[in-house]
């Protein structure tokens, strides 16, 4: 059971916790493809082939393990590789990535997200903890968060306990005094439990909990979390 009396700060995952991620990614990839059709048509054709795209992803995973925690770098270098293989200018990768990245920041929040962040931020220091590449200021949520910890900048991602401990340290509380909220049962909830935090599993899709160790609370909306503090 969740012990609300212990909570001095809250860390919150972003993708699929505050907004649905795949519609955002699919839209950003479409915008990127349209840009490449105009400015790098041969690479656009390469990117439209599932087999070629899979091969590029496999190549990046095998040859650039140093980038595994930096999704922006993986995306940028994948574009650069596609441009090179298509015989087009690899220097276009920077501009192409910015086209993708700008669209990736145009998220559509879940209905409960913003009111809940307003409520929670008035009561606790909030920290975003993400393996993704969201710019919290560009999506318009910067004012609600005291700190942001990302796998890209920190160098390790969830479920590594160190990124959770970094989140606690960012707002000067111990892990035992922090609640982590996130949608991924393994990366978020189990990761937080193993880091010594209380864990709230955001289960918007009515999934089954896959682990023996249980989260302190299961939620379907952030509104339910806010109600626990009233």
C-alpha positions, -999 to 999 in steps of 0.1 A, spaced: 0 0 0 11 35 -8 23 55 23 15 91 13 29 104 46 64 95 35 63 112 1 84 144 -1 89 145 -39 75 128 -70 93 116 -101 72 112 -133 78 94 -165 68 112 -197 60 91 -228 27 71 -224 24 85 -189 16 122 -198 8 116 -235 5 87 -259 39 84 -276 33 63 -308 9 87 -325 35 114 -319 63 93 -333 43 82 -363 34 118 -371 70 130 -367 82 102 -390 57 112 -416 69 148 -415 105 136 -417 97 114 -447 79 143 -465 109 165 -459 133 138 -473 111 133 -504 117 169 -512 154 173 -502 168 138 -502 146 116 -524 169 86 -527 173 84 -489 135 88 -486 131 58 -508 156 39 -486 137 48 -455 104 36 -470 118 1 -472 111 -19 -440 140 -43 -448 165 -14 -453 152 4 -423 156 -27 -401 191 -32 -415 201 4 -406 187 -1 -370 206 -34 -366 238 -17 -379 234 11 -354 227 -13 -325 258 -34 -333 282 -6 -342 272 23 -320 264 8 -286 277 41 -271 245 58 -283 220 33 -268 209 58 -241 206 88 -266 176 83 -288 183 116 -305 218 106 -315 205 72 -327 179 89 -349 204 115 -362 231 90 -371 205 66 -387 195 94 -410 231 102 -417 238 65 -426 207 64 -449 218 96 -466 253 81 -471 240 48 -484 217 66 -508 245 86 -522 232 119 -509 247 146 -486 252 132 -451 254 168 -438 217 170 -444 212 147 -413 213 176 -389 185 195 -407 165 164 -412 167 154 -375 156 189 -365 125 185 -387 117 152 -369 126 165 -335 104 196 -337 74 175 -346 82 150 -319 78 177 -293 42 184 -305 26 160 -280 -11 157 -273 -15 154 -235 -38 130 -218 -68 149 -205 -58 144 -169 -22 153 -173 -20 191 -171 -46 196 -143 -28 168 -123 6 183 -128 -7 217 -116 -21 200 -85 10 179 -77 35 207 -85 18 229 -59 24 203 -32 56 185 -42 88 191 -61 84 171 -94 112 155 -114 108 141 -149 126 108 -155 127 96 -191 146 72 -214 133 93 -243 143 126 -259 115 149 -250 124 186 -243 101 193 -214 102 231 -221 93 227 -257 63 206 -249 52 234 -225 55 215 -192 87 230 -179 71 252 -152 58 221 -134 91 204 -130 118 213 -105 143 191 -124 146 168 -154 167 136 -155 171 119 -189 190 88 -199 205 108 -227 222 133 -203 228 110 -174 243 82 -194 222 53 -181 185 47 -183 156 31 -164 155 6 -148 190 12 -136 187 23 -99 212 51 -105 189 72 -126 162 70 -100 188 80 -73 198 109 -95 162 120 -96 160 119 -58 192 138 -55 181 165 -79 154 176 -54 175 167 -23 154 138 -9 163 102 -3 149 75 -26 127 62 3 110 96 4 102 97 -33 73 83 -53 79 74 -89 50 73 -114 53 56 -148 35 34 -173 62 8 -180 59 -21 -155 96 -30 -158 114 2 -166 93 24 -143 75 6 -115 99 -23 -109 129 -1 -115 117 23 -89 110 -5 -64 145 -18 -69 158 17 -63 141 18 -29 113 41 -40 75 38 -37 61 30 -71 28 40 -88 21 20 -120 2 41 -145 -19 14 -162 -40 32 -187 -45 2 -209 -57 -24 -184 -26 -45 -187 -17 -74 -165 11 -68 -139 40 -91 -150 62 -93 -119 61 -110 -85 71 -78 -67 40 -55 -66 38 -17 -71 25 3 -41 -5 15 -61 -19 10 -96 -35 40 -114 -55 44 -145 -53 83 -145 -32 109 -127 -65 122 -113 -66 91 -91 -31 99 -77 -42 135 -69 -72 122 -50 -49 103 -26 -35 137 -14 -69 153 -8 
